[in-house]
Amino acid sequence: MRSLKCLLFVIFCSLQMTSSANLANEVANSECCGEFSNVKVPVKLVTSYYWTSSICPIRAIVLQTIAGRKFCIDPETPWVKSHIETVDKRTTTTESNATKTSAKE
């Protein structure tokens, strides 16, 4: 009976260590925002965007510019939705043009 308890304890400890390691990897691989930027980034400079990870204390949209700068923006900011729509349209247009070009070849 004692060996069964020891075995269960070892299994439990190894499961805890594995789940802790996965969470640590997720935190290390994600970028979180410390605070929101007050800068209204011109849409013509925005090349892409992404949401911060759900494990971040502040949920934000990160806008990346042509120069590679990143701005953490509050998703509730009024102009953000139109910026995202514009970037999505650009991306969709670029992808469809690339498909048409490769189909011609």
C-alpha positions as CSV (number, residue, x, y, z in Angstrom):
1,M,0.0,0.0,0.0
2,R,2.8,2.4,0.8
3,S,4.5,1.8,-2.6
4,L,1.2,2.6,-4.3
5,K,1.0,5.9,-2.4
6,C,4.6,6.7,-3.4
7,L,3.9,5.9,-7.0
8,L,0.8,8.1,-7.1
9,F,2.7,10.9,-5.4
10,V,5.5,10.7,-8.1
11,I,2.9,10.7,-10.9
12,F,1.1,13.7,-9.4
13,C,4.4,15.6,-9.0
14,S,5.5,14.9,-12.5
15,L,2.1,16.1,-13.9
16,Q,2.4,19.3,-11.9
17,M,5.9,19.9,-13.2
18,T,4.8,19.3,-16.8
19,S,1.9,21.7,-16.6
20,S,4.0,24.4,-14.9
21,A,6.6,24.0,-17.7
22,N,4.0,24.4,-20.4
23,L,2.7,27.6,-18.7
24,A,6.2,28.9,-18.4
25,N,6.9,28.3,-22.1
26,E,3.6,30.0,-23.1
27,V,4.6,33.1,-21.0
28,A,8.1,33.2,-22.4
29,N,6.8,32.9,-26.0
30,S,4.2,35.6,-25.7
31,E,4.5,39.4,-25.8
32,C,2.5,41.3,-23.3
33,C,1.8,45.0,-23.1
34,G,2.6,47.0,-19.9
35,E,0.4,49.8,-20.9
36,F,-1.6,51.2,-23.8
37,S,-0.1,53.7,-26.2
38,N,-1.9,57.0,-26.7
39,V,-0.5,57.5,-30.2
40,K,-3.0,57.3,-33.1
41,V,-0.9,55.4,-35.6
42,P,-1.6,56.4,-39.2
43,V,-3.3,53.5,-41.0
44,K,-0.9,53.9,-44.0
45,L,2.0,52.9,-41.7
46,V,0.4,49.8,-40.2
47,T,1.5,46.6,-41.9
48,S,0.0,44.0,-39.4
49,Y,-1.6,43.5,-36.1
50,Y,-2.2,40.8,-33.5
51,W,-3.8,40.3,-30.2
52,T,-1.7,39.8,-27.1
53,S,-2.0,36.4,-25.4
54,S,-4.9,35.6,-23.1
55,I,-2.4,35.0,-20.3
56,C,-1.3,38.7,-20.4
57,P,-2.6,41.0,-17.7
58,I,-3.7,43.5,-20.3
59,R,-5.5,42.3,-23.4
60,A,-4.4,44.6,-26.2
61,I,-4.1,44.8,-30.0
62,V,-0.5,45.3,-31.1
63,L,-0.1,47.3,-34.3
64,Q,3.2,46.9,-36.2
65,T,4.4,49.6,-38.6
66,I,6.5,49.6,-41.7
67,A,9.5,50.6,-39.6
68,G,8.9,47.6,-37.3
69,R,7.7,49.6,-34.4
70,K,4.9,48.0,-32.2
71,F,2.2,49.9,-30.5
72,C,-0.1,48.4,-27.8
73,I,-3.5,49.8,-28.4
74,D,-6.7,49.4,-26.3
75,P,-9.1,47.3,-28.3
76,E,-12.0,49.7,-27.2
77,T,-10.3,52.7,-28.9
78,P,-12.7,54.0,-31.6
79,W,-10.3,54.1,-34.5
80,V,-8.8,50.6,-34.0
81,K,-11.6,48.7,-35.8
82,S,-11.3,50.7,-39.0
83,H,-7.5,50.2,-38.9
84,I,-8.0,46.4,-38.5
85,E,-10.5,46.3,-41.4
86,T,-8.1,48.3,-43.6
87,V,-5.2,46.0,-42.9
88,D,-7.4,42.9,-43.4
89,K,-8.5,44.2,-46.8
90,R,-4.9,44.9,-47.8
91,T,-3.9,41.4,-46.7
92,T,-6.9,39.8,-48.6
93,T,-6.2,41.8,-51.7
94,T,-2.5,40.9,-51.6
95,E,-3.2,37.2,-51.1
96,S,-5.8,37.1,-54.0
97,N,-3.3,38.9,-56.3
98,A,-0.6,36.4,-55.4
99,T,-3.0,33.5,-56.2
100,K,-4.0,35.0,-59.6
101,T,-0.3,35.5,-60.5
102,S,0.7,31.9,-59.6
103,A,-2.4,30.5,-61.5
104,K,-1.2,32.3,-64.7
105,E,2.2,30.6,-64.6
